[in-house]
Amino acid sequence: MQILVTGAAGYIGSHVVKQLLEQTDYKIVIIDNLSTGFDSTIETLKSLDTTKSRIKFYNQDLSNWSEIEKIFEENCIKEIIHFAAFSQVAESMKNPIKYYSNNTINTTNLINIATKYGVKKFIFSSTAAVYGEVSSENIPIKESLITNPINPYGSSKLFSESIIKDVASIKNDFKYIILRYFNVAGADLDGKVGECHNPETHLIPLVIKTALGKRESIKIFGDDYDTPDGTCIRDYIHVCDLADAHIEALKYLDTNESDTFNCGYGYGYSVKEVVEMVKKVSNVEFKIEIEKRRVGDPAVLISDNTKIKTKMNWTPKYNDLELICKTALEWEKRI
Ligand SMILES: NC(=O)c1ccc[n+]([C@@H]2O[C@H](COP(=O)([O-])OP(=O)(O)OC[C@H]3O[C@@H](n4cnc5c(N)ncnc54)[C@H](O)[C@@H]3O)[C@@H](O)[C@H]2O)c1
C-alpha cells in the first residue's frame, strides 16, 4: 500500500513519516519542493527505513501539475496526508496570493488528481487559525464553532477545507479527515527530527533559542490581557501526539465517515509559563522584553478535544509542557 505524504521534509510531516515507518507497513511517496523543508530531513528519514525500500522522494513543486500527475501514474497512491503549505501568518497578510496559490490552488489540484487516480483517504493539515478571534464564552473551542479566519493563511486553509468537503460529497469513495492543529511544539523523543522554521515565529523554539544564546532576548507581546498573569494562553500539543493523530485518522477512515477534528490538549499555558518552563529545563536566565499587544492575538486559544478523544480513540501520551520544552531544547542544541 502506497501513501503520499506531501511536505514531509518539514517539521510535522517528518514526524509523521517517522511514525509511519515505525508503526505501519506503508510504502511512502514523498513530494516536497524543499522551499521550507530540508534535504537533510529526507536523508534522516531514509536512514530510518531499515528496508531501504519504503521511501521514494520526489523533489517537486505541487504547482507542477503535469509532473505531479506523472507521480500518480508511476505509483499506486490510494491515501494522502497533505502537509505541504506556507504557514506564516504575517507573511500571508503581506502576500495573500502566495498563500492562496500554494495552500488553496495547489490543494485543489492535488484533490483533482487524487480523485482521478482513485485515492480513498485524504488527511488534511488545517489549523486553529480557521476560527479567528474567539470570544471567551466559546473557549474551549469546539469544531462546531463558526469559522471566521482573520488572515489569508487561515482563509486559505478554510477554502481548502470547503473544497475537500464538496468533492467528498459527490465522490462516495473519497473520504477525508480534516485535522485542525492548535500550537504544535516539541520534537521527536529520539532526537532524529525536530522543528526548523526560517524565520521562526513559534514561541517555544524562540524562547529556547534565547536560552541557548542564539537570540538576545525574548519579546512578550502584551502582559495586560485578561488572563491570570496577563499574557496570552495557548494550547501546546507535542508533535509526536499530533503525528499519532494522523495514524489514527487513517485507521478511523476504514470504518467511519469523513470528519473534522481539533488537535490539542484542551488545556493552555500562558506565555510567561512557557518562558519559566524553558528557564527551568535549560537552567539559564535570559532577557525578557515586554512589548505592546500585537493586532489579532486573542487572549486565550484552547481546543475542546472531546471529539477526537472519544470518536477517534486518540490518546495523548506527551501532554506535559516540561517534556515538550525538553525535547525542543535537545533538538535545538543539535541544529
Ligand atoms: N507548525 C504548526 O504549529 C502548525 C499549526 C497549524 C497548522 N500547521 C500546518 O501543518 C502543515 C505543516 O506545517 P509545518 O510546521 O511542518 O511546516 P513546514 O514549513 O516545516 O513544512 C511544510 C513543508 O511543505 C513543503 N512545501 C511547501 N509548499 C510546497 C509545494 N508547493 N510543493 C511541494 N512542497 C511544498 C516545504 O518545503 C516543507 O517541507 C502546514 O500545512 C501548516 O499550515 C502547522
PDBQT file of the ligand as one rigid body, heavy atoms in Angstrom, charges set to zero:
ROOT
HETATM    1  N1  LIG A 401       3.586  24.188  12.876  1.00  0.00    +0.000 N 
HETATM    2  C1  LIG A 401       2.410  24.500  13.392  1.00  0.00    +0.000 C 
HETATM    3  O1  LIG A 401       2.310  24.892  14.583  1.00  0.00    +0.000 OA
HETATM    4  C2  LIG A 401       1.143  24.352  12.564  1.00  0.00    +0.000 A 
HETATM    5  C3  LIG A 401      -0.076  24.713  13.139  1.00  0.00    +0.000 A 
HETATM    6  C4  LIG A 401      -1.236  24.565  12.388  1.00  0.00    +0.000 A 
HETATM    7  C5  LIG A 401      -1.189  24.036  11.104  1.00  0.00    +0.000 A 
HETATM    8  N2  LIG A 401       0.011  23.720  10.558  1.00  0.00    +0.000 N 
HETATM    9  C6  LIG A 401       0.017  23.176   9.178  1.00  0.00    +0.000 C 
HETATM   10  O2  LIG A 401       0.756  21.965   9.185  1.00  0.00    +0.000 OA
HETATM   11  C7  LIG A 401       1.433  21.781   7.941  1.00  0.00    +0.000 C 
HETATM   12  C8  LIG A 401       2.897  21.514   8.184  1.00  0.00    +0.000 C 
HETATM   13  O3  LIG A 401       3.448  22.598   8.923  1.00  0.00    +0.000 OA
HETATM   14  P1  LIG A 401       4.985  22.605   9.338  1.00  0.00    +0.000 P 
HETATM   15  O4  LIG A 401       5.101  23.419  10.565  1.00  0.00    +0.000 OA
HETATM   16  O5  LIG A 401       5.524  21.222   9.306  1.00  0.00    +0.000 OA
HETATM   17  O6  LIG A 401       5.580  23.453   8.114  1.00  0.00    +0.000 OA
HETATM   18  P2  LIG A 401       6.984  23.295   7.346  1.00  0.00    +0.000 P 
HETATM   19  O7  LIG A 401       7.188  24.572   6.620  1.00  0.00    +0.000 OA
HETATM   20  O8  LIG A 401       8.032  22.822   8.269  1.00  0.00    +0.000 OA
HETATM   21  O9  LIG A 401       6.657  22.125   6.302  1.00  0.00    +0.000 OA
HETATM   22  C9  LIG A 401       5.970  22.337   5.096  1.00  0.00    +0.000 C 
HETATM   23  C10 LIG A 401       6.664  21.504   4.022  1.00  0.00    +0.000 C 
HETATM   24  O10 LIG A 401       5.947  21.633   2.789  1.00  0.00    +0.000 OA
HETATM   25  C11 LIG A 401       6.860  21.867   1.720  1.00  0.00    +0.000 C 
HETATM   26  N3  LIG A 401       6.140  22.616   0.678  1.00  0.00    +0.000 N 
HETATM   27  C12 LIG A 401       5.526  23.833   0.807  1.00  0.00    +0.000 A 
HETATM   28  N4  LIG A 401       4.966  24.184  -0.358  1.00  0.00    +0.000 NA
HETATM   29  C13 LIG A 401       5.185  23.185  -1.246  1.00  0.00    +0.000 A 
HETATM   30  C14 LIG A 401       4.854  22.966  -2.611  1.00  0.00    +0.000 A 
HETATM   31  N5  LIG A 401       4.184  23.862  -3.314  1.00  0.00    +0.000 N 
HETATM   32  N6  LIG A 401       5.265  21.823  -3.197  1.00  0.00    +0.000 NA
HETATM   33  C15 LIG A 401       5.955  20.890  -2.502  1.00  0.00    +0.000 A 
HETATM   34  N7  LIG A 401       6.306  21.044  -1.210  1.00  0.00    +0.000 NA
HETATM   35  C16 LIG A 401       5.933  22.173  -0.588  1.00  0.00    +0.000 A 
HETATM   36  C17 LIG A 401       8.007  22.634   2.354  1.00  0.00    +0.000 C 
HETATM   37  O11 LIG A 401       9.223  22.544   1.643  1.00  0.00    +0.000 OA
HETATM   38  C18 LIG A 401       8.091  21.968   3.734  1.00  0.00    +0.000 C 
HETATM   39  O12 LIG A 401       8.958  20.848   3.721  1.00  0.00    +0.000 OA
HETATM   40  C19 LIG A 401       1.144  23.043   7.113  1.00  0.00    +0.000 C 
HETATM   41  O13 LIG A 401       0.081  22.757   6.248  1.00  0.00    +0.000 OA
HETATM   42  C20 LIG A 401       0.725  24.058   8.171  1.00  0.00    +0.000 C 
HETATM   43  O14 LIG A 401      -0.135  25.028   7.655  1.00  0.00    +0.000 OA
HETATM   44  C21 LIG A 401       1.174  23.865  11.254  1.00  0.00    +0.000 A 
ENDROOT
TORSDOF 0
